[in-house]
């Protein structure tokens, strides 16, 4: 292929929850990119426009944020009881790597609609109403069940469901994350240290109480007040503060080491997607990024979380699973911020508004486990056609 030519690859640009990504069918990728490895990573980075030293993604499909520099690969599932396999890649913006270490809960909501639109479910199952799509999340080896509204054999995308962080209404998609914590023979995997609260020693920061959990996605929760924050911060309050971002990265690295996700601090640079760091606070009135007033009476707690080194504009779907699960377990920092006690659902305030999520947890033999987490999202096709990728020569 001449260096002046571009590859044309069938692709769909989709919004899922409060994220956007480029979706591919596995069989549409060039042969060398149909397997994990450098060729696949290089292709997806070029699709997104990374690495970009200007952090703008002008020459690619990315949006220069962690919420919009994402790629998804879908294929019919060979796993019994599942319809499709879903693989997610978080593309770094300024660096040359793709992080495959976790899932995107927001884009999970677009997988079912994509599968239906591309004929991956039998036509006889596409009856009017809610169609169940069973998804194998290949990054983390977990099952997600998407309940997708269908009418006349087609995905129903438009509706009146409003999701804070998304400007326009759409049809509601209910997601069930089945057994969303890590597997472990000793039963302590949901809380890798075996404790619902630990003292985390963070170089340059000090000792902090932390709840470290693996439900949905590995997440380190800390109290906002412990690091001099209120819990009502918006992106502008955090992302322009280099010292504050460095503090959060130090907490993330310390948490990753304590959770056993990495063996040496140097490994964290190549594992930016996980773990997440989130800070929590009791409910209080605040103004969301849209200008809407969030009332303390309408929420159980406030939560802010960082993704790929920046404060997220809303809340990651996988982190929402972690929030719901931690809130359901008495004694965690999340549960304490929400007022304590047992609960099956929690409504939390985030920078863009509020979100209600639920989790079913059990204590078996002194160890906590989560059977299912549930939340509502929406999804919509933004563009379908071909993405053009410059040839390497």
ChimeraX attribute file (.defattr): number of C-alpha atoms within 10 A of each C-alpha:
attribute: neighborCount
match mode: 1-to-1
recipient: residues
	/A:1	9
	/A:2	9
	/A:3	9
	/A:4	9
	/A:5	13
	/A:6	15
	/A:7	14
	/A:8	16
	/A:9	17
	/A:10	16
	/A:11	20
	/A:12	20
	/A:13	21
	/A:14	23
	/A:15	23
	/A:16	25
	/A:17	29
	/A:18	25
	/A:19	27
	/A:20	26
	/A:21	26
	/A:22	24
	/A:23	23
	/A:24	22
	/A:25	20
	/A:26	19
	/A:27	14
	/A:28	15
	/A:29	18
	/A:30	15
	/A:31	11
	/A:32	12
	/A:33	18
	/A:34	15
	/A:35	13
	/A:36	10
	/A:37	10
	/A:38	13
	/A:39	15
	/A:40	17
	/A:41	20
	/A:42	17
	/A:43	20
	/A:44	26
	/A:45	29
	/A:46	22
	/A:47	24
	/A:48	27
	/A:49	25
	/A:50	30
	/A:51	19
	/A:52	20
	/A:53	10
	/A:54	11
	/A:55	16
	/A:56	17
	/A:57	22
	/A:58	14
	/A:59	12
	/A:60	20
	/A:61	24
	/A:62	26
	/A:63	19
	/A:64	22
	/A:65	20
	/A:66	23
	/A:67	25
	/A:68	20
	/A:69	28
	/A:70	28
	/A:71	25
	/A:72	25
	/A:73	21
	/A:74	25
	/A:75	18
	/A:76	19
	/A:77	16
	/A:78	11
	/A:79	11
	/A:80	7
	/A:81	11
	/A:82	16
	/A:83	23
	/A:84	23
	/A:85	23
	/A:86	26
	/A:87	24
	/A:88	25
	/A:89	24
	/A:90	26
	/A:91	32
	/A:92	26
	/A:93	27
	/A:94	16
	/A:95	15
	/A:96	15
	/A:97	21
	/A:98	26
	/A:99	19
	/A:100	20
	/A:101	18
	/A:102	23
	/A:103	28
	/A:104	27
	/A:105	26
	/A:106	26
	/A:107	29
	/A:108	29
	/A:109	30
	/A:110	27
	/A:111	28
	/A:112	32
	/A:113	28
	/A:114	21
	/A:115	22
	/A:116	22
	/A:117	14
	/A:118	12
	/A:119	10
	/A:120	17
	/A:121	18
	/A:122	9
	/A:123	10
	/A:124	7
	/A:125	12
	/A:126	20
	/A:127	14
	/A:128	14
	/A:129	15
	/A:130	17
	/A:131	22
	/A:132	18
	/A:133	23
	/A:134	20
	/A:135	26
	/A:136	25
	/A:137	21
	/A:138	18
	/A:139	16
	/A:140	18
	/A:141	15
	/A:142	18
	/A:143	20
	/A:144	27
	/A:145	22
	/A:146	25
	/A:147	21
	/A:148	27
	/A:149	25
	/A:150	19
	/A:151	14
	/A:152	10
	/A:153	16
	/A:154	14
	/A:155	23
	/A:156	21
	/A:157	19
	/A:158	15
	/A:159	13
	/A:160	10
	/A:161	15
	/A:162	16
	/A:163	20
	/A:164	23
	/A:165	21
	/A:166	16
	/A:167	10
	/A:168	12
	/A:169	16
	/A:170	19
	/A:171	21
	/A:172	23
	/A:173	26
	/A:174	18
	/A:175	25
	/A:176	21
	/A:177	26
	/A:178	16
	/A:179	19
	/A:180	27
	/A:181	25
	/A:182	22
	/A:183	15
	/A:184	10
	/A:185	6
	/A:186	9
	/A:187	17
	/A:188	18
	/A:189	20
	/A:190	27
	/A:191	23
	/A:192	21
	/A:193	16
	/A:194	18
	/A:195	17
	/A:196	20
	/A:197	18
	/A:198	17
	/A:199	11
	/A:200	20
	/A:201	17
	/A:202	18
	/A:203	12
	/A:204	10
	/A:205	13
	/A:206	11
	/A:207	13
	/A:208	16
	/A:209	16
	/A:210	25
	/A:211	26
	/A:212	32
	/A:213	30
	/A:214	25
	/A:215	28
	/A:216	31
	/A:217	27
	/A:218	28
	/A:219	28
	/A:220	27
	/A:221	29
	/A:222	25
	/A:223	24
	/A:224	21
	/A:225	12
	/A:226	13
	/A:227	15
	/A:228	8
	/A:229	15
	/A:230	16
	/A:231	24
	/A:232	21
	/A:233	20
	/A:234	19
	/A:235	17
	/A:236	11
	/A:237	12
	/A:238	18
	/A:239	16
	/A:240	11
	/A:241	10
	/A:242	10
	/A:243	11
	/A:244	14
	/A:245	17
	/A:246	13
	/A:247	15
	/A:248	24
	/A:249	22
	/A:250	19
	/A:251	26
	/A:252	26
	/A:253	27
	/A:254	20
	/A:255	26
	/A:256	25
	/A:257	16
	/A:258	17
	/A:259	22
	/A:260	11
	/A:261	17
	/A:262	16
	/A:263	12
	/A:264	12
	/A:265	13
	/A:266	10
	/A:267	14
	/A:268	21
	/A:269	11
	/A:270	15
	/A:271	20
	/A:272	23
	/A:273	26
	/A:274	23
	/A:275	27
	/A:276	28
	/A:277	25
	/A:278	27
	/A:279	24
	/A:280	30
	/A:281	25
	/A:282	22
	/A:283	23
	/A:284	18
	/A:285	15
	/A:286	20
	/A:287	16
	/A:288	22
	/A:289	19
	/A:290	12
	/A:291	10
	/A:292	11
	/A:293	12
	/A:294	20
	/A:295	14
	/A:296	16
	/A:297	10
	/A:298	14
	/A:299	21
	/A:300	24
	/A:301	26
	/A:302	29
	/A:303	29
	/A:304	27
	/A:305	24
	/A:306	28
	/A:307	21
	/A:308	22
	/A:309	18
	/A:310	17
	/A:311	24
	/A:312	24
	/A:313	24
	/A:314	28
	/A:315	31
	/A:316	25
	/A:317	27
	/A:318	26
	/A:319	29
	/A:320	27
	/A:321	27
	/A:322	30
	/A:323	28
	/A:324	31
	/A:325	35
	/A:326	29
	/A:327	31
	/A:328	26
	/A:329	26
	/A:330	16
	/A:331	19
	/A:332	25
	/A:333	26
	/A:334	33
	/A:335	25
	/A:336	19
	/A:337	20
	/A:338	23
	/A:339	16
	/A:340	16
	/A:341	12
	/A:342	13
	/A:343	18
	/A:344	15
	/A:345	19
	/A:346	21
	/A:347	19
	/A:348	27
	/A:349	32
	/A:350	28
	/A:351	27
	/A:352	24
	/A:353	24
	/A:354	23
	/A:355	20
	/A:356	16
	/A:357	21
	/A:358	23
	/A:359	27
	/A:360	18
	/A:361	21
	/A:362	14
	/A:363	10
	/A:364	9
	/A:365	7
	/A:366	10
	/A:367	15
	/A:368	19
	/A:369	24
	/A:370	24
	/A:371	14
	/A:372	20
	/A:373	28
	/A:374	20
	/A:375	21
	/A:376	23
	/A:377	26
	/A:378	29
	/A:379	30
	/A:380	21
	/A:381	16
	/A:382	12
	/A:383	12
	/A:384	13
	/A:385	11
	/A:386	14
	/A:387	18
	/A:388	17
	/A:389	19
	/A:390	15
	/A:391	15
	/A:392	13
	/A:393	9
